[in-house]
Amino acid sequence: MTHSTTTTPGSANGSANSGGGASTTRSSATPGLLDRAKAALPRSYLLIVLVGIIVIGFIATPDFLTVRNATNVISFSAIVAVLAVGQFFVVLTGGIDLSVGSTVAISTVVSALLMQQGVPAGVAVIATLVVAALVGLLNGVLVVVLGLAPFIATLATLSIVQGASYIIQSTSLISISNTSFVQWFSDGAWLGLPNPVSIFLVVMLIAAFVAKYTTFGRRLYAIGGNREAARLSGLPVSRDLMTTYILSGLLAGLAGLLAAAQLLQGSSLIGQGYELDAIAAVVVGGASLFGGKGDPISAVIGCFVISIITNIMNLIGISSEPQLVIKGAVIIIAVFLSSAGGVARIRSALRRGPRPSRGGPPQNPAAPTSGPAATPSTT
């Protein structure tokens, strides 16, 4: 029996178009590269803005790029960066936490008072973080259980915690002389980096991992994108919201420890306005106040943008009142671009204009151009 080998048209076409298949594979890979580029674009844009602000600072004042000034900026930024990471998780769900500044204040007071009474530094640190987490738990109860709007709930908590810090302090500033505490949160170094920098870097990297690679982080994006749909899908919305507020309070307590160690004192006046800096950092970092958008690393970059702008204004002698106006303007612009569709509106406005005619007079839409009504009478 003889066997004949027959080449079908399909196989022939397959052999002939093998190069086309490779082209198809390359084209199918292109959208993935484009998606990655689009995802990295906001962070790249922030880095460009950050470098531009650094150049402006160098031009504006010769004191900007000194080692002492850079150390001051990084030390302050470490506090706000930790706050911004906690604020990010709340904003990601469509909420807001206005109590982080007062939580910083009460954290400095509690830690300083405990160490003044002879409590070991480690115990004082744990007790301070527990108090800060309880503040976050209070926010969670007000928002999740009582159903208050996050703005109103955290504004009330801000007032309560601020008053409590005044009551606990009761006298003048509480000095901190515990060398171990100061070494942990201010003067010490790890792998050549100051401890405040190491702390905020660890917090940022852990937060970035949680937001991108854990089910908890993905649930937060889903809750921020559409809370009702997330609830109907069976996600533990209430539990996750409670967790975000507790996390925000905990990180505010950590920021308070950093502030207490750097200032060597506990005071109810510390932390005033920090909530504005944290919110500004998050929205400048591209997060939407409506929720479901952003990432912790961009929030930290936004924190450095705000901190360096503030530092430049201090160096050139701008008083605190105009600085508040400028910070408010930065927040408005950032929210417009990130949450209010500002980029799309600007693109739409730039694309508007009269379309060029392709020849011939424009037609009158009211005048019929065809059909029986347009046919002249021959009678």
HELIX and SHEET records of a PDB file:
HELIX    1   1 PRO A    9  ALA A   16  1                                   8    
HELIX    2   2 SER A   18  ALA A   60  1                                  43    
HELIX    3   3 VAL A   67  LEU A   92  1                                  26    
HELIX    4   4 VAL A  100  GLN A  116  1                                  17    
HELIX    5   5 ALA A  121  GLY A  140  1                                  20    
HELIX    6   6 VAL A  141  VAL A  145  3                                   5    
HELIX    7   7 PRO A  150  GLN A  169  1                                  20    
HELIX    8   8 THR A  179  VAL A  182  1                                   4    
HELIX    9   9 GLN A  183  ASP A  187  3                                   5    
HELIX   10  10 ASN A  195  TYR A  213  1                                  19    
HELIX   11  11 THR A  215  GLY A  225  1                                  11    
HELIX   12  12 ARG A  227  LEU A  232  1                                   6    
HELIX   13  13 VAL A  237  LEU A  263  1                                  27    
HELIX   14  14 TYR A  274  VAL A  284  1                                  11    
HELIX   15  15 PRO A  296  LEU A  315  1                                  20    
HELIX   16  16 SER A  320  SER A  338  1                                  19    
HELIX   17  17 GLY A  342  ARG A  351  1                                  10    
HELIX   18  18 PRO A  372  ALA A  374  5                                   3    
SHEET    1   A 2 ILE A 174  SER A 175  0                                        
SHEET    2   A 2 GLN A 265  GLY A 266 -1                                        
SHEET    1   B 2 ALA A 189  TRP A 190  0                                        
SHEET    2   B 2 LEU A 193  PRO A 194 -1                                        
END                                                                             
